Amino acid sequence: MSVSFDKKDGNVVVVIGTGPGGGVLASELAQKGVKVVALEAGGRHGPEDFVNDEWASFGQISWLDSRSTSGSWRVAKDFSGLPAWIVKGVGGSSQHWAGASLRFQEHEWKTQTVYGNVTGASLLDWPIDAKTMDPYYTKAEEKLRVTRTGGRKGLPGNNNYKVFEAGAKKLGYKDVHTGRMAINSKDYDDFVACQQTGFCFQGCKWGAKWSAGYNEIPVGEATGNLEVRINSQALKIEHDASGKVTGVIYADADGKQHVQKARIVCVAGNSIESPRLLLNSASSMFPDGLANSSGQVGRNYMRHMTGSVYATFDKPVKMWRGTTMAGIIQDEARHDPSRGFVGGYELETLSLGIPFMAAFLDPGAWGREFTSALDQYENMAGMWIVGEDMPQETNRVSLNYDVKDQFGLPTPNVHFDDHPNDIAMRNHAYKQGAAVYDAVGAVRTFPTPPYPSTHNLGTNRMSAKARDGVVNKWGQTHDIKNLFVSDGSQFTTGAAENPTLTIVALAIRQAERIASEMSKGNI
Amino acid sequence: MSYVKSLTRRDLLKTSVAAGSLLVIGGGFVAASNAAWALEVTHLKSSTMATLIQMARDIYPHDNIADEFYAAAVKGYDTAESKGPVEEGIAALNAAATGRGHASYLATGWERDRVDTLRSMESSPFFQQIRGGLITGLYNQKAVWPVFGYEGESFSKGGYIDRGFNDIKWV
């Protein structure tokens, strides 16, 4: 079971990060007989030690290393040191994700073609499309046991959903249901059905929600081909004189540095750490960082157009009870420029407990306008807005040389400005979200600003041509053939949908490709 | 909450003076005027702590939350390290109140007048530190959650699958 590879073993594939990208890739490769060392910056948590407590859980599993922000996005003002709310640990952000598992719409693979020229946006068609991805989406849906796919039934609607659905139907929305969720809608042999506990964002204590941490990694480890090294933060990727990567320098829990040799390196540290690692790996041969001949590493950072709408009623809702995000309105996800913007958005049920509601309902606000809203917490319903944002070259992750981390390396800065299309879409969504609740008698509605980014995308984007992006259609870097990117930073554009299902589908596909190329001796 | 365990109501009334309408202060403590709870103050002036508690309530006023929870939210500032900046901040708050024609912040009778004083110093680091600290200091106290109806942890009770996750009837 527990395997340990020699650090000098240059035949292993090193996967950096064990989230829905890296964790799935590592496990899939191991199941194909490939020897894998997965370097995980954080520790290992699971249902046994997850806690139903928002701030305690935040301290337990979040990525809290120093980061800075710049740009006109509101997150830079409200949460200047926390651009992203993601997880550090085995399973990565699939530990705290909500479970929403949606395929891209067909047109979202080719937005440059479909949307045309959008001033200020660096739109590009993906080098893959819906047809290419269909079988991998199906595999991902099977793996994640996604409800409302493959004959699986939907989850039951909770109180928050009942309010949301009633408002949506009164407004005339048609595509309204409890979502396609990677949360068990029935008992399976090894996993129990959703117990409607709430606290999906704190890690599912029942293990009813899919996580790479406890659903995929153990399967890989059981093959004897996967070693997961926890508390091992990758610092730099090394290369030889030919430009091929040869291994990864990482620091262990005590800060001691090691080198793990590698035949192939796959980077899956989420869209802030992945480009940071490539940039921090600059050398005399690659002075701008690895795989960065295009200058695109770190650029086109996307975070989805987001926001929330909460509403209070004159009767109780108790929105915190039950599955957090099992509710969706898809009618606005279409591309319909007559609304004043390109692309579309989803509306999804969401709730926060009182501790997070106080922090996120209207950051910085105080006084009775704010507290009288919280006083109605029991009567509150909530939804999240998630839509396609425009890629922009100037939205980027770059190195902050003024602030070094505990290893002496520059920390990442996340710069973001909303595109006018993002703003137009958000305003439309605020209006529609409020209308949903007004239709069922809302007393007050609250257009809540974006939280720190949970969907971090696009900083090593996929492109047909080397000059337009960082990786090719397999997630292989254009510049270095044994260096891959395996997380959401590959995204060429963001689509309107929650990204995890697509990240998993890409990882399954990439695992097939890497195993096949290795067996052919091509890499 | 009673951080001064030996204090009786009689002691309290003997040794204290009114601070605003809700609190009394004495040598080294702040207490509820009905002696329901008392907070020992070691580093800050008692009047400073009383002002801080009133400030906390005025920033996040919840009429159903008792003063002791606001006291619990700010008692962490009673340390040797915080003493300097907090005394300075409260002095500035009182100066702002005086400048608006009030005897002091605590002696300002109407909430709207105290809020006007707070608005005048809203952008100061002191105000922002107190406000920011209250987000967790006040709202992450499990004891206040029932006031909002929030039920907290549910795993140990088996979640809500049999306890009303879809029990509303009004829609």
Interface residues (C-beta under 8 A of the other chain):
Chain A: V51 N52 D53 W55 P156 G157 N158 N159 Y161 K162 V163 A166 C194 Q195 Q196 T197 G198 F199 K205 W206 K315 P316 V317 K318 W320 R321 G322 G353 I354 P355 M357 A358 A359 G364 W366 G367 R368 F370 T371 L374 D375 Y377 E378 V440
Chain B: I59 Y60 P61 H62 N64 V115 R131 I135 T136 L138 Y139 N140 W145 F148 G149 Y150 E151 G152 E153 S154 F155 G158 G159 Y160 I161 R163 G164 F165 N166 D167 I168 W170 V171
